[in-house]
Amino acid sequence: MHRAILRGRSAFRMSSLVWIMVLAFFVAVSGESLARTFGDIRVVAQDNPQNTGTTHGYLQYEFLVTNSSSSQTHEVTLELPGNSYRFGGDALESITRTRKIAAGDSVIMQLLQPPVPGSGDGLAVYINGARQKEMVSFSFRSDHGQNFYMHSGSGIVLRVSRDVNQGELDSLIEKVWGSSSHGYRSTPTVKTNKTFKPVSEWPRNWLAYSAYDSIVVEADELDRAGSAVKQAVADYVRAGGSLTVLGQSKPDPAWGFAESSREELLQDGARVSYVGFGSIAMLTDDNAFTSSDNQTLIRTLKDEVWDKSKPKLIADSVQQANNSFAVIEDMSIPVRGLFGLILLFAVVMGPANLFILSRKKRRIYMLWTVPLISIAASLAVVFYATFAEGWRGFARHGAVTYLDQSAQRASTVGIAAYYSPMTPSGGLHFDFETAVLPVGLNRQHSSAGSMRTIDWTNDQHLKSGWIFARVPAHFQLRRVGPSRLRMNFERKDDKLHAGNGLGKDIHKLWYADDAGDIFVAADIVAGQEEVMMRDPNMSVASADSDAFRKVHERRWNNATTSVITSPASYLEPNSYMAIIRKPVFVEPALTNLKENNHMEVIIGSVKGGRNGS
């Protein structure tokens, strides 16, 4: 009996040892597959986003690149995916970034994937321009953005911090919607993405959070984070995201938000504050998700907070996009001019040619005059069709910006549209602080599409496949960044003077003073002052607490129009609204423009106001 037990124990030990060895082998293989050495250069994958059905925003991949040389600097380029496959429709072919790494240095290189699906695998590495034969094994999230353009299964995705009890949250979600949070349903569900890194090690760029509909975090975790992480999370909220905080009743100014009075009660123990274009849900109970009694709370969070972070596409096709936000009024072929050229060709080559040669008694010359006239006519048609609109492109921008002068942060949502008679060789250039959502993406696998490339070396460079000759290209934009621009308001001799410090001429300006009275002025030159007149028919009493959140929720092609038609709904004491027809916070991504139809509406908070952020 004892021997049998001993034999059983021995077999158990051997079996356990075998499993440990097998597990160690797979861990070693997995670890090695996510890292590879190429001579002096070693590349290690640091962060790999989970595949949780993200549909918009950017996914960030991080790689640690080390140069072990003692004397030589190397130029390293990373390309994701290393192998790209085409499967129909518009797709992402590659994401690249290049850095020069000094001898003995280690740098973190980030690659951000826009919401464009693709297909491929591996990470390719180029050293001093030469592609290495081997690749780093790495999973590329090929379906990111897929459901957003196909209008199917676009559920809510939460980024859940390490200290939040994900199991209890998933259990509560399942009780409310009757399915696992990781499943797909025709009705939007809530999916959770657990992050095991402490908040203090989270990304420092707001674009890395933009794929999530909300960040769920414990208040003390956010307290322990560094200023750069707090700033990135705050910028994510300002750009239209949502933050769900457990264990605190109001946002802490140390998180990067000034105290805001623009708040509403969701239910007992839960309030929502509106900051920029986003919102912060504060839950006083840090165990809010551990009780099944909170089903009402989680439904409210989904409907009133989480479900409002996803931007709405203005159109499903290129034609629809141009109809809703026209960059060029007439996309048709210049038929009249071409018909005139063809008619002239017929007359010259036929009757005119025959008449002239008959009079000169040189009809035999038709053997060479007819081909010559045909060639000249063909060239004329080509040149006319090519250059009727000229070489330079057309652009149209419409954007709404909330400028918090006290925090020196500017948050922008809007549309950028471009049209070029010739395909631009340099592609499009956006900065590192702008989230770009292409409109009219073709996701039909059975049809041909364009393969798109993006490079992050010097800026956000949409290199190829994003814009073509005579085809409008539309993009929905979200941008957050620092800004020292400001308006100054001062009373002199019982008159209100407005000083334009926004850097561009103001077409029209509204300002609400401490008492809520609204003043109006027009045509204020940059750097100059203008006297404002009180409008007796306007006041800020009708201002909505979530007015900016509603701008983000709606389709942005009409954002500027809807805002300027009702200034009182957006103004609050010590705030202003300015219409500017030159680029301020949205710079054209296409250079050498023939025409730039530009409108920015800037809504600024002078002293924090009710939208202090």
Order of alpha helices (4+ residues) and beta strands (2+ residues): alpha-beta-beta-beta-beta-beta-beta-beta-beta-beta-beta-alpha-beta-alpha-beta-beta-alpha-alpha-beta-beta-beta-beta-alpha-alpha-alpha-alpha-alpha-beta-beta-beta-beta-beta-beta-beta-beta-beta-beta-beta-beta-alpha-alpha-beta-beta
